[in-house]
Amino acid sequence: MSDKVLYAMYDDEEVLMNGAKKLVAEGVKVNEVFSPFPIHGLDPIIGVKQTRLGIMAFIYGLTGTTLALIGMNYFMIQDFPMNIGGKPNFSLYQNLPAFIPVTFEFTVLCAGHGMALTYFIRNGIFPGVKADNPDPRTTDDKFVMELRVSENSKFSAEDLERMVKETGIIELEQKELK
């Protein structure tokens, strides 16, 4: 079964946002928007849910904090205690102020790397993966809105085309997806 897809190209993000508002107000579902940079305020218009990446960052940060404290407790107190600057070396509690900078840095390291890896995995960005943007100009200076006819079943393909043409597009392309 194939699906018709309309790709409407815009040359200005404000025109795209106004067009998306107009289409959504008429009951059209916008499937995707391809853009060379984030367009602030577009996500709620087209119905993109808020990301949970912040929750994952918190979990990765907690993991980093825990690993840093366990590691420093083991290395500096249990395994090979050292007298550095006359500081006591027999309990984590007494050494905690000296461990704070390393703990903070390891927390940030784990949170940053964990978020980057989660982002890449979640979005399917792996080495050798072909880009799924419909037009290479969307990485430079153009914006493309994708509309699937199957997701807008109350409109015919001709009605969708007519409505999209009224939003200030510079190009309209129709493709069949299998």
C-alpha positions as CSV (number, residue, x, y, z in Angstrom):
1,M,0.0,0.0,0.0
2,S,1.4,3.4,-1.0
3,D,0.9,6.7,0.6
4,K,1.0,10.1,-1.0
5,V,3.2,12.7,0.6
6,L,3.2,16.4,0.0
7,Y,6.4,18.3,0.6
8,A,5.9,22.1,0.8
9,M,9.0,24.2,0.7
10,Y,9.3,27.6,2.3
11,D,12.2,30.1,2.2
12,D,11.3,31.9,5.5
13,E,10.6,30.4,8.9
14,E,7.9,33.0,9.7
15,V,6.0,32.1,6.6
16,L,6.3,28.4,7.5
17,M,5.0,29.0,11.1
18,N,2.1,31.1,9.8
19,G,1.3,28.4,7.2
20,A,1.5,25.6,9.8
21,K,-0.9,27.6,12.1
22,K,-3.3,28.1,9.2
23,L,-3.2,24.4,8.2
24,V,-3.5,23.1,11.7
25,A,-6.5,25.5,12.4
26,E,-8.2,23.9,9.4
27,G,-7.7,20.4,10.8
28,V,-4.6,19.3,8.8
29,K,-2.0,17.2,10.5
30,V,1.5,18.2,9.8
31,N,3.7,15.1,9.9
32,E,7.2,16.6,10.0
33,V,9.1,19.8,9.4
34,F,12.7,19.8,8.1
35,S,14.7,22.8,8.9
36,P,18.4,23.9,8.9
37,F,18.0,25.2,12.5
38,P,15.4,24.9,15.3
39,I,12.3,27.0,14.9
40,H,11.3,28.1,18.3
41,G,7.5,27.8,18.9
42,L,6.9,25.4,16.0
43,D,6.7,22.2,18.1
44,P,3.4,23.1,19.9
45,I,1.8,24.2,16.7
46,I,2.4,20.9,14.8
47,G,1.9,18.8,17.9
48,V,5.4,17.6,18.8
49,K,5.5,16.3,22.3
50,Q,8.1,17.7,24.8
51,T,11.3,15.7,25.0
52,R,12.2,13.6,28.0
53,L,15.9,14.1,27.5
54,G,16.1,16.2,30.7
55,I,15.0,13.2,32.7
56,M,17.7,11.1,31.2
57,A,20.2,13.8,31.9
58,F,19.3,13.7,35.5
59,I,19.6,9.9,35.6
60,Y,23.0,10.1,33.9
61,G,24.1,12.8,36.3
62,L,23.1,10.7,39.4
63,T,25.0,7.8,37.9
64,G,28.1,10.0,37.5
65,T,27.8,11.3,41.1
66,T,27.4,7.9,42.5
67,L,30.2,6.4,40.5
68,A,32.5,9.3,41.4
69,L,31.8,9.0,45.2
70,I,32.1,5.2,45.2
71,G,35.3,5.4,43.2
72,M,37.0,8.0,45.3
73,N,35.9,6.2,48.5
74,Y,37.5,3.0,47.2
75,F,40.7,4.5,45.7
76,M,41.5,7.2,48.3
77,I,40.2,5.6,51.5
78,Q,39.8,1.8,51.2
79,D,42.5,0.7,48.7
80,F,45.4,3.1,49.0
81,P,44.9,5.8,51.6
82,M,47.2,8.8,51.3
83,N,48.0,11.6,53.6
84,I,47.7,14.7,51.3
85,G,48.0,18.0,53.1
86,G,47.4,16.5,56.5
87,K,43.8,15.6,55.7
88,P,42.3,12.6,57.5
89,N,42.0,9.6,55.3
90,F,39.8,7.1,57.2
91,S,36.3,8.2,56.2
92,L,34.4,9.5,53.2
93,Y,32.6,12.0,55.3
94,Q,35.7,13.8,56.5
95,N,37.2,13.8,52.9
96,L,33.9,14.9,51.1
97,P,34.8,18.6,50.7
98,A,38.0,17.6,48.9
99,F,36.0,15.3,46.6
100,I,33.4,17.8,45.6
101,P,35.2,19.2,42.5
102,V,35.9,15.8,41.1
103,T,32.4,14.6,41.8
104,F,30.9,17.7,40.0
105,E,33.1,17.2,37.0
106,F,32.3,13.5,36.7
107,T,28.6,14.2,37.1
108,V,28.8,16.7,34.2
109,L,30.9,14.3,32.1
110,C,28.4,11.4,32.5
111,A,25.4,13.6,32.0
112,G,26.8,15.2,28.8
113,H,28.0,12.0,27.2
114,G,24.9,10.1,28.2
115,M,22.6,12.8,26.7
116,A,24.6,12.9,23.5
117,L,24.5,9.1,23.1
118,T,20.8,9.0,24.0
119,Y,20.1,11.7,21.4
120,F,22.0,9.8,18.7
121,I,20.3,6.5,19.5
122,R,16.8,7.9,19.8
123,N,17.1,9.8,16.5
124,G,18.8,6.9,14.6
125,I,22.0,8.9,13.9
126,F,24.6,6.2,13.3
127,P,27.6,6.1,10.9
128,G,26.5,5.2,7.4
129,V,22.8,6.0,7.9
130,K,21.3,7.8,4.9
131,A,19.6,11.1,5.8
132,D,15.8,11.1,5.5
133,N,15.3,14.7,4.7
134,P,13.4,15.1,1.4
135,D,15.6,17.8,0.0
136,P,19.2,18.6,0.6
137,R,18.5,22.3,0.7
138,T,16.9,21.8,4.1
139,T,20.4,21.7,5.5
140,D,21.2,25.1,4.1
141,D,18.5,27.7,3.9
142,K,15.1,26.1,3.0
143,F,12.3,24.7,5.2
144,V,10.1,21.8,4.2
145,M,6.8,20.7,5.7
146,E,5.7,17.1,5.2
147,L,2.0,16.2,4.9
148,R,0.8,12.7,4.5
149,V,-2.5,12.2,2.7
150,S,-3.3,9.0,4.8
151,E,-3.0,11.0,8.1
152,N,-5.4,13.7,6.7
153,S,-8.1,11.3,5.4
154,K,-10.9,13.9,5.7
155,F,-9.2,15.9,2.9
156,S,-8.5,14.7,-0.6
157,A,-5.0,15.1,-2.0
158,E,-6.3,18.0,-4.2
159,D,-7.8,19.8,-1.2
160,L,-4.5,19.4,0.7
161,E,-2.6,20.8,-2.3
162,R,-4.9,23.8,-2.6
163,M,-4.7,24.6,1.1
164,V,-0.9,24.3,1.1
165,K,-0.6,26.5,-1.9
166,E,-2.4,29.3,0.0
167,T,0.3,29.3,2.8
168,G,3.1,31.1,0.8
169,I,5.1,28.1,-0.4
170,I,7.9,28.5,-3.0
171,E,7.7,24.8,-4.2
172,L,5.4,21.8,-3.8
173,E,6.5,18.3,-4.5
174,Q,4.3,15.1,-4.4
175,K,5.8,11.7,-3.8
176,E,4.5,8.1,-3.4
177,L,5.9,6.3,-0.3
178,K,5.7,2.5,-0.2
